[in-house]
Amino acid sequence: MSISLKRVTKTYGDYPAIRDISLEAEPREFLALLGPSGSGKTTLLRIMAGLEFAEQGVVCFDGEDITALSVAERGVGFVFQHYALFKHMTVADNIAFGLSVRKRRARPSRNAIAAKVAELLDLVQLGGLGKRYPAQLSGGQRQRVALARALAVEPRLLLLDEPFGALDAKVRKELRRWLRDLHGRMGLTSIFVTHDQDEALELADRVVVMSSGRIEQIAPPREIYEAPANAFVFDFVGESNRLPVRIENGEVRFRDVRVPVAPPAGMMGTALLYFRPHDAEIVPAGEGISAIVSGIRPRNGHMRVEFRVEGLERILEIDMDREMRIEAGQAISIRPVRGSIFPAPETP
């Protein structure tokens, strides 16, 4: 099903958690809400679920206004970060809970519930573990149980609030691939909250980048990474460096060094150049920006070089081939070859 939010606003006292947000998710879409803590992403997810209610705005499922409906009436599945499993119940009873507490006329038979639980245990690759208790499972297995419980009620919409946040890096990566595959096989509309950029870029069809209760950009992962709408998105999504530059006569300069990055049409004066560590190169002395190496470390098949530029507080980074020989304290010259230029913030 599709979901649409129109001009949704939510405040807690004087704090505006969500500010006039409009958003749409298409049927079977996997949408990620990405942003730092306090950006409003979890509040927005809870408003979709009916766990929170907005002061203003409308929430629609398949074009139907469900703003005033309760959680039970919305028919959504919700997966929490910390599983929220019942410790005194077996895995099977946890999964069956949403079905077993339905009103009698809507409740499936015991045999039907048992068959559904067995089907879901196989689906989440936990067949044969139905009689165990949550404490007897690993973190990754518990999260699969939580997902199976959400799927048991056959939701029209699956909502996940940082579902892998409590897991270690290796388990997170394994479950990400598994969840993406499961989403495709079941044909669900899924929306998940994360502050992990890799998670959002790997899983989502589209990414919604949020900050301070507002949406900064909505786009497919590649566009978010390669064509960020503003400095916040560039800096938050992926690794980035920042240099103060000046634009004169269509050229970008850092002090007396020309930087071969095209400025936006019509932009003049002071600005900020953002570039990724892999979008710069080390060049012969005098052909780039002078810097001093402050650290070197291996990273994903290459070497990550940390360096300082005189007069700048922020440490910058560049990737280089493992075969290059550079040491801490050495003077180097670097040149950004790709990047994005945004207006410098106005000083008060």
Secondary structure, DSSP 8 states (H G I E B T S, - for coil): --EEEEEEEEEETTEEEEEEEEEEE-TT-EEEEE--TTSSHHHHHHHHHTSS--SEEEEEETTEE-TT--HHHHTEEEE-TT----TTS-HHHHHHHHHHTS-GGG---HHHHHHHHHHHHHHTT-TT-TTS-GGGS-HHHHHHHHHHHHHHT--SEEEEESTTTTS-HHHHHHHHHHHHHHHHHHT-EEEEEES-HHHHHHH-SEEEEEETTEEEEEE-HHHHHHS-SSHHHHHHSS--EEEEEEEETTEEEETTEEE-----TT--EEEEEEE-GGGEEEE-TTSSEEEEEEEEEEETTEEEEEEE-TT--S-EEEEE-TT----TT-EEEEEE-S-EEEE-----
